Amino acid sequence: MSYKNCRGQTFVFVLIITAAIFLIGGAALVMGSSVMKTATNEKKQSQAYYTAEAGVERVIAKALAEPDWAKTTLPESVSASVFENVAYPDSAQGNEIKNVTVDKTTNDYYYDLIITSEGSYRESRKIIEARVRFYKPVDFEKKIWTGTSATLLNCGTINSNVWSNGDITVQNDGTVVKGSIYATGNVHLYENASVGENIEAYGNITVEDNAVSCVAYNNPDSPNYLGGWIKSKNNITVDGGAPAVWGSAWAANTISDPGNAIKGEKHPSSDPGTIFQLDSFPILTIQQCQDTASYSYVGPKTFTSSDMSDINGIIFTDGDVTVSGDYTGVGVIVSSGNIHINGNIRRLNTDSCLTLVSFGNISLSNGCNPVEALIYTPNTCQISDGGNLAGAIVAGTITTDLNAAATLDPLMEEAANPITWNCKIISWKEIY
């Protein structure tokens, strides 16, 4: 092969290699540009997703902070716009919560909110749909509320109203309810017991054996004693010994008062109309408390002052619980079994509140004074000799005995952890 031929072949080879380099380089540039574009789009999509997520989180935070907004302001089964065109975190970032809507469905023990949130980042957008369940809070504002019956005995003192979805009995040796009584069932007041204010019942009202109602209205300067009353959607009986009703009486059916113990006016066969309204007794579930618990234990478990310093969140115990001591913080102790209070429970400042929730029974040992707590059980709460609850009770059945007392604190409920007003995310999905 001649020198000229070799040189020509070399030149052609160089041209081929150069062309290949240009082709590969161009493809690499195109591929690199595509990868960068894909990465940029993914970043924008991620930013849009985070913004949509923030819209859901804002609704959850609003509902937790403003229970009345979720319970009453939001319409039922109608899509309601909550946020529109909100910069997130600020307008300089290019993120925007475009629109957040909520559809509410109310059930017996909870509210379901379907939250649909659209977030955008520049030209990208994402839509998230979440179903969030908000459990209805226990109403401690009534101070003493029983689902089936309240039996208040033997020189006990109740410094508040008493509410019941069933019957209320006040009896024996000077037992005193200083407020009013409201029962969807019957009310029985006897054996030297007394009620300071009014009695209203959808069932029968019986005042006998030296019992007294409307004591606070015993005013000789008010000739008709119209400041107080007893009202029944059925019958009223006042008899036996020297009972007294220092007020007037209304009964949808009969009034039996052979000794003229009713000091005010009598209105038999006079339906008092809607005398009061009472919601269904709140029923929590163990699963609900487990779902929202901050800490969990296997019982039996004992809580003392050292366990309740700066208490916070919901503490769930699968088993029985014994508790006493001082505490700070705002927290809830939940037991799947019984709770036994075996000593005083005191909060060390007015910003603190302890709620005790039992799915068995709750009992106070003799002489536990004070017990500064809110109490909930769907079963029985028993306050024994000398026990004094300073808080509130919501229980299926309440019994007090032998100088037991309930001195209810109106400020404690305001500081309470909303034991059922917390939420669980049922579903979460990206729909665009």
C-alpha positions as CSV (number, residue, x, y, z in Angstrom):
1,M,0.0,0.0,0.0
2,S,1.4,3.4,-1.0
3,Y,2.0,6.2,1.4
4,K,-0.8,8.3,-0.2
5,N,-3.4,5.5,0.2
6,C,-2.5,5.2,3.9
7,R,-2.8,8.9,4.5
8,G,-6.2,9.0,2.8
9,Q,-7.5,6.2,4.9
10,T,-6.3,7.9,8.0
11,F,-8.1,11.1,7.0
12,V,-11.4,9.2,6.4
13,F,-11.1,7.5,9.8
14,V,-10.6,10.9,11.5
15,L,-13.6,12.2,9.8
16,I,-15.7,9.2,10.9
17,I,-14.5,9.6,14.5
18,T,-15.2,13.3,14.5
19,A,-18.7,12.8,13.2
20,A,-19.4,10.2,15.8
21,I,-18.2,12.5,18.5
22,F,-20.5,15.2,17.3
23,L,-23.4,12.8,17.0
24,I,-22.9,11.3,20.5
25,G,-22.3,14.7,22.0
26,G,-25.5,16.1,20.5
27,A,-27.4,13.1,21.8
28,A,-25.8,13.5,25.2
29,L,-26.8,17.1,25.3
30,V,-30.4,16.2,24.3
31,M,-30.5,13.5,27.0
32,G,-29.0,15.7,29.6
33,S,-31.5,18.5,28.8
34,S,-34.3,15.9,29.0
35,V,-33.1,14.6,32.4
36,M,-32.8,18.2,33.7
37,K,-36.2,19.0,32.5
38,T,-37.7,15.9,34.1
39,A,-35.9,16.7,37.4
40,T,-37.3,20.2,37.2
41,N,-40.8,19.0,36.6
42,E,-40.6,16.5,39.4
43,K,-39.4,19.2,41.7
44,K,-42.3,21.4,40.7
45,Q,-44.8,18.5,41.1
46,S,-43.3,17.8,44.6
47,Q,-43.6,21.4,45.6
48,A,-47.3,21.5,44.4
49,Y,-47.9,18.3,46.4
50,Y,-46.5,19.8,49.6
51,T,-48.6,22.9,49.0
52,A,-51.8,20.8,48.6
53,E,-50.8,18.8,51.7
54,A,-50.4,22.1,53.6
55,G,-54.0,22.9,52.7
56,V,-55.2,19.7,54.3
57,E,-53.1,20.3,57.4
58,R,-54.5,23.8,57.8
59,V,-58.1,22.5,57.9
60,I,-57.2,19.9,60.4
61,A,-55.4,22.5,62.6
62,K,-58.4,24.9,62.3
63,A,-60.9,22.1,63.3
64,L,-58.8,21.1,66.3
65,A,-58.4,24.7,67.5
66,E,-62.0,25.7,66.8
67,P,-64.3,22.7,67.6
68,D,-67.5,24.8,67.2
69,W,-66.4,25.7,63.6
70,A,-66.3,22.0,62.7
71,K,-69.4,21.1,64.7
72,T,-71.8,23.9,63.8
73,T,-70.4,26.4,61.3
74,L,-69.5,23.9,58.6
75,P,-72.6,22.9,56.7
76,E,-73.8,19.3,56.6
77,S,-73.2,17.2,53.4
78,V,-72.4,20.3,51.4
79,S,-69.1,21.2,49.9
80,A,-67.8,24.3,51.7
81,S,-64.8,26.4,50.5
82,V,-62.4,27.0,53.4
83,F,-59.3,28.5,51.8
84,E,-58.7,30.1,48.3
85,N,-55.6,31.5,46.7
86,V,-53.4,31.4,49.8
87,A,-49.7,31.9,49.3
88,Y,-47.6,29.1,50.9
89,P,-45.3,29.7,52.5
90,D,-45.2,33.1,50.9
91,S,-45.8,34.6,47.4
92,A,-42.1,34.8,46.6
93,Q,-41.8,31.0,46.5
94,G,-44.4,30.6,43.8
95,N,-46.5,28.2,45.9
96,E,-50.2,28.7,46.3
97,I,-53.0,26.8,48.0
98,K,-55.5,27.3,45.2
99,N,-58.6,25.9,46.9
100,V,-59.6,23.8,49.9
101,T,-63.1,22.4,50.3
102,V,-64.7,20.4,53.1
103,D,-67.6,18.0,53.0
104,K,-68.9,17.2,56.6
105,T,-70.9,14.2,57.6
106,T,-72.1,14.0,61.2
107,N,-72.4,10.6,63.0
108,D,-73.4,9.6,66.5
109,Y,-70.0,9.9,68.0
110,Y,-67.8,11.6,65.4
111,Y,-67.7,14.0,62.4
112,D,-66.1,12.9,59.1
113,L,-64.5,15.7,57.1
114,I,-63.6,15.0,53.4
115,I,-61.0,17.6,52.7
116,T,-60.0,18.3,49.1
117,S,-57.0,20.5,48.7
118,E,-55.4,21.8,45.4
119,G,-51.9,23.1,45.6
120,S,-49.9,24.8,42.8
121,Y,-46.2,25.6,42.2
122,R,-45.8,27.8,39.2
123,E,-47.4,25.8,36.3
124,S,-47.6,22.5,38.2
125,R,-50.6,21.5,40.4
126,K,-51.6,18.6,42.7
127,I,-54.9,17.7,44.3
128,I,-55.2,15.7,47.6
129,E,-58.3,14.2,49.1
130,A,-58.3,13.2,52.7
131,R,-61.0,11.8,55.0
132,V,-60.3,12.9,58.6
133,R,-62.4,11.7,61.5
134,F,-63.0,14.1,64.5
135,Y,-64.3,12.4,67.6
136,K,-67.0,14.3,69.5
137,P,-65.8,15.8,72.7
138,V,-67.2,14.8,76.1
139,D,-69.2,17.7,77.5
140,F,-67.8,18.3,81.0
141,E,-69.5,21.6,81.2
142,K,-72.5,20.0,82.9
143,K,-70.2,19.0,85.8
144,I,-72.3,15.9,86.8
145,W,-73.9,14.0,83.9
146,T,-75.0,10.4,84.1
147,G,-76.3,8.2,81.3
148,T,-78.4,5.8,83.4
149,S,-78.8,6.9,87.0
150,A,-77.4,9.1,89.8
151,T,-77.8,7.9,93.3
152,L,-76.7,10.5,95.9
153,L,-76.7,9.2,99.5
154,N,-75.9,9.8,103.1
155,C,-75.0,13.4,103.8
156,G,-73.3,14.0,100.5
157,T,-73.0,17.5,99.1
158,I,-73.1,18.3,95.4
159,N,-72.2,21.9,94.6
160,S,-73.6,21.9,91.0
161,N,-76.4,20.9,88.8
162,V,-77.0,17.2,88.2
163,W,-78.0,15.9,84.7
164,S,-79.2,12.4,83.8
165,N,-80.4,10.5,80.7
166,G,-82.1,8.3,83.2
167,D,-83.2,8.6,86.9
168,I,-81.9,10.7,89.8
169,T,-82.3,9.7,93.4
170,V,-81.3,12.0,96.3
171,Q,-81.8,10.5,99.8
172,N,-80.7,10.0,103.4
173,D,-79.8,12.3,106.2
174,G,-79.3,15.7,104.7
175,T,-77.8,14.9,101.3
176,V,-77.8,18.2,99.4
177,V,-77.7,19.1,95.7
178,K,-77.1,22.9,95.7
179,G,-77.9,23.3,92.1
180,S,-80.8,22.0,89.9
181,I,-81.7,18.5,88.8
182,Y,-82.5,17.6,85.2
183,A,-83.6,14.0,84.4
184,T,-85.1,12.4,81.3
185,G,-86.4,9.7,83.7
186,N,-87.7,9.9,87.2
187,V,-86.6,12.0,90.2
188,H,-86.9,10.7,93.7
189,L,-86.1,13.0,96.6
190,Y,-86.6,11.7,100.2
191,E,-85.4,11.1,103.7
192,N,-84.3,14.7,104.6
193,A,-82.5,15.3,101.3
194,S,-82.7,18.6,99.6
195,V,-82.3,20.3,96.3
196,G,-81.3,24.0,96.3
197,E,-82.9,25.1,93.1
198,N,-85.3,23.5,90.5
199,I,-86.3,20.0,89.5
200,E,-87.2,19.2,85.9
201,A,-88.0,15.6,84.7
202,Y,-89.6,13.9,81.8
203,G,-90.7,11.2,84.2
204,N,-92.3,11.4,87.6
205,I,-91.1,13.6,90.4
206,T,-91.5,12.4,94.0
207,V,-90.7,14.5,97.1
208,E,-91.3,12.8,100.4
209,D,-90.2,11.9,103.9
210,N,-89.1,15.5,105.0
211,A,-87.3,16.2,101.7
212,V,-87.2,19.7,100.5
213,S,-86.8,21.3,97.0
214,C,-86.2,24.8,95.8
215,V,-84.5,25.6,99.1
216,A,-82.8,28.7,97.7
217,Y,-86.2,30.3,97.0
218,N,-87.5,30.0,100.6
219,N,-88.3,33.7,100.9
220,P,-91.2,34.8,103.1
221,D,-91.2,38.2,101.4
222,S,-92.1,36.5,98.0
223,P,-95.7,35.4,98.6
224,N,-96.1,33.2,95.5
225,Y,-92.6,31.7,95.7
226,L,-92.3,31.9,91.9
227,G,-88.5,32.0,91.9
228,G,-88.3,28.2,91.8
229,W,-90.2,25.3,90.4
230,I,-90.6,21.6,89.8
231,K,-91.8,20.5,86.4
232,S,-92.8,17.1,85.2
233,K,-93.9,15.7,81.9
234,N,-95.8,13.1,83.9
235,N,-96.8,13.1,87.6
236,I,-95.7,14.9,90.8
237,T,-96.2,13.5,94.3
238,V,-95.3,15.5,97.4
239,D,-96.2,13.5,100.6
240,G,-94.9,11.8,103.7
241,G,-93.5,13.5,106.8
242,A,-93.0,17.2,106.3
243,P,-91.7,17.7,102.8
244,A,-91.6,21.1,101.2
245,V,-91.4,22.6,97.7
246,W,-90.5,26.3,97.9
247,G,-91.8,27.1,94.5
248,S,-94.5,26.3,92.0
249,A,-95.3,23.0,90.3
250,W,-96.3,22.0,86.7
251,A,-97.3,18.5,85.7
252,A,-98.5,17.2,82.4
253,N,-100.7,14.7,84.4
254,T,-101.5,14.7,88.1
255,I,-100.1,16.6,91.1
256,S,-100.7,14.8,94.5
257,D,-100.0,17.2,97.4
258,P,-102.4,16.2,100.3
259,G,-100.4,18.2,102.9
260,N,-100.1,21.4,100.8
261,A,-96.4,21.1,100.9
262,I,-96.1,23.0,97.6
263,K,-95.7,26.6,98.6
264,G,-96.3,28.2,95.2
265,E,-98.9,27.6,92.5
266,K,-100.0,24.2,91.3
267,H,-100.6,23.5,87.7
268,P,-101.9,19.9,87.2
269,S,-102.7,18.7,83.7
270,S,-100.6,21.5,82.4
271,D,-97.9,20.3,80.1
272,P,-94.7,22.4,80.8
273,G,-93.6,21.9,77.2
274,T,-90.0,21.4,76.4
275,I,-88.5,21.8,79.8
276,F,-84.8,21.1,78.9
277,Q,-82.8,19.3,76.2
278,L,-80.1,16.8,76.8
279,D,-77.9,15.1,74.2
280,S,-77.4,11.4,74.1
281,F,-74.9,10.2,76.6
282,P,-71.4,10.3,75.0
283,I,-70.0,6.8,74.3
284,L,-66.2,6.6,73.6
285,T,-64.5,3.4,72.3
286,I,-61.3,1.8,73.4
287,Q,-60.2,1.8,69.7
288,Q,-60.8,5.5,69.5
289,C,-58.5,6.2,72.5
290,Q,-55.8,3.8,71.2
291,D,-55.8,5.5,67.9
292,T,-55.2,8.9,69.4
293,A,-52.8,7.8,72.2
294,S,-49.4,9.5,72.6
295,Y,-48.1,6.7,74.8
296,S,-49.3,3.1,75.5
297,Y,-48.7,0.6,78.3
298,V,-49.7,-2.9,79.3
299,G,-51.4,-2.9,82.7
300,P,-51.8,-3.0,85.6
301,K,-50.2,0.4,85.8
302,T,-49.7,2.8,88.7
303,F,-49.4,6.5,88.3
304,T,-47.9,8.7,91.0
305,S,-46.6,12.3,91.2
306,S,-43.3,11.4,89.4
307,D,-45.3,10.0,86.5
308,M,-47.6,13.0,86.2
309,S,-45.1,15.9,86.3
310,D,-45.7,17.9,83.1
311,I,-48.1,15.3,81.8
312,N,-49.3,15.7,78.2
313,G,-51.2,13.9,75.5
314,I,-53.3,10.8,75.9
315,I,-51.7,7.9,77.9
316,F,-53.4,4.5,77.2
317,T,-53.1,1.5,79.4
318,D,-54.4,-1.9,78.4
319,G,-55.4,-3.0,81.9
320,D,-56.3,-1.6,85.3
321,V,-54.9,1.7,86.6
322,T,-54.2,3.0,90.1
323,V,-53.6,6.8,90.4
324,S,-52.8,9.4,93.1
325,G,-50.4,12.3,93.5
326,D,-49.7,15.8,92.3
327,Y,-49.5,16.8,88.7
328,T,-48.7,19.5,86.2
329,G,-49.6,19.7,82.6
330,V,-52.7,18.8,80.6
331,G,-53.1,15.1,79.9
332,V,-55.5,12.2,79.8
333,I,-55.0,8.8,81.4
334,V,-57.0,6.1,79.7
335,S,-57.6,2.5,81.1
336,S,-59.2,-0.3,79.2
337,G,-60.2,-1.7,82.7
338,N,-60.8,-0.1,86.0
339,I,-59.3,3.1,87.5
340,H,-58.8,3.2,91.3
341,I,-58.0,6.5,92.9
342,N,-56.2,5.6,96.1
343,G,-55.2,9.0,97.4
344,N,-55.5,12.7,96.8
345,I,-54.9,14.1,93.3
346,R,-53.9,17.7,93.2
347,R,-53.0,20.0,90.3
348,L,-50.1,22.3,91.1
349,N,-51.3,25.3,89.0
350,T,-54.5,26.4,87.5
351,D,-53.3,25.8,83.9
352,S,-53.1,22.1,84.6
353,C,-55.8,19.5,84.1
354,L,-56.0,15.7,84.3
355,T,-58.7,13.7,82.7
356,L,-59.3,10.1,83.8
357,V,-61.1,7.7,81.3
358,S,-62.0,4.2,82.3
359,F,-63.8,1.6,80.2
360,G,-64.4,-0.3,83.4
361,N,-65.4,1.5,86.7
362,I,-63.8,4.4,88.5
363,S,-63.7,4.3,92.3
364,L,-62.4,6.8,94.9
365,S,-61.0,5.4,98.2
366,N,-62.3,6.7,101.5
367,G,-61.1,10.2,102.3
368,C,-59.6,11.1,98.9
369,N,-59.9,14.9,99.3
370,P,-59.4,16.6,96.9
371,V,-59.4,14.7,93.6
372,E,-58.8,17.5,91.1
373,A,-59.7,15.8,87.8
374,L,-62.3,15.3,85.1
375,I,-63.7,11.8,85.1
376,Y,-65.4,9.8,82.3
377,T,-66.6,6.2,82.3
378,P,-69.5,4.6,80.5
379,N,-70.0,2.4,83.5
380,T,-69.9,3.4,87.3
381,C,-68.2,6.1,89.2
382,Q,-68.3,5.5,93.0
383,I,-67.3,8.3,95.4
384,S,-66.8,6.8,98.9
385,D,-66.8,8.1,102.4
386,G,-65.2,11.6,102.6
387,G,-64.2,11.7,99.0
388,N,-64.3,15.0,97.3
389,L,-64.1,15.4,93.5
390,A,-63.1,18.9,92.4
391,G,-63.6,18.7,88.6
392,A,-66.5,17.0,86.8
393,I,-68.0,13.6,86.2
394,V,-69.5,12.1,83.1
395,A,-70.5,8.5,83.9
396,G,-73.0,5.9,83.0
397,T,-73.9,5.5,86.7
398,I,-72.8,7.8,89.6
399,T,-73.1,6.9,93.3
400,T,-72.0,8.9,96.3
401,D,-72.0,7.8,99.9
402,L,-71.2,8.9,103.4
403,N,-70.2,12.5,103.3
404,A,-68.9,12.3,99.8
405,A,-68.8,15.6,97.9
406,A,-68.4,17.1,94.5
407,T,-67.1,20.6,94.4
408,L,-67.0,21.3,90.7
409,D,-64.3,23.6,89.2
410,P,-65.7,25.7,86.3
411,L,-62.2,26.6,85.1
412,M,-60.8,23.0,84.9
413,E,-62.9,22.1,81.9
414,E,-61.5,25.1,80.0
415,A,-58.0,23.8,80.5
416,A,-58.7,20.2,79.6
417,N,-57.2,18.2,76.8
418,P,-60.2,17.7,74.5
419,I,-60.3,14.0,75.2
420,T,-62.4,13.1,72.2
421,W,-61.8,16.2,70.2
422,N,-58.9,14.8,68.3
423,C,-58.7,13.2,65.0
424,K,-57.7,10.2,62.9
425,I,-56.8,10.2,59.2
426,I,-59.0,7.5,57.7
427,S,-57.8,7.9,54.1
428,W,-55.4,10.0,52.1
429,K,-55.0,9.9,48.3
430,E,-53.6,12.0,45.4
431,I,-56.4,12.5,42.9
432,Y,-54.5,14.6,40.4
